[in-house]
């Protein structure tokens, strides 16, 4: 995850923004507890990971407590949350992110969700657009040492 954050964003963010992004990005272990996090391995190496959530938190890792909201979502009215998507920088554009996203969408559909949303990094947005997600809102993270990070909330109908 740390390598993906540091390397995959270089074409999209300034170095100070990459440092600031570490304060909100990372794994939310609630996804593991909920059994909604997927890991793709190539032999012994983890090459990608990501998950979905039936909870209100839209983005942020364990360390970004101000962004977390464990409230359960209502699948009939709310969108499932796609969360914590990472691909090894050496394995980009090999279908790993698309595979994880497909697993997330399928599992969310089975759970009754008709829509999915995510808070995408600028480096991830091209993949999500290619998979049918549309931008809903552009935001900036709360400042870290005066530096903000641009993000885009994206959504997609699952049915």
Buried (B, 14 or more C-beta within 10 A) or exposed (E): BEEBBBBBBEEBBEEBBBBBBBBBBBBBEBBEEBEBBBEBEEEEEEBBBBBBBBBEBBBBBEBBEEBBEEEEBEBEEBBBBBBBBBBBBEBBEBEBBBBBBEBBBEBBBEEEBBBBBBBBBBBBBEBBBEBBBEEBEEBEBEEBEEBBBBBBBBBBEBE
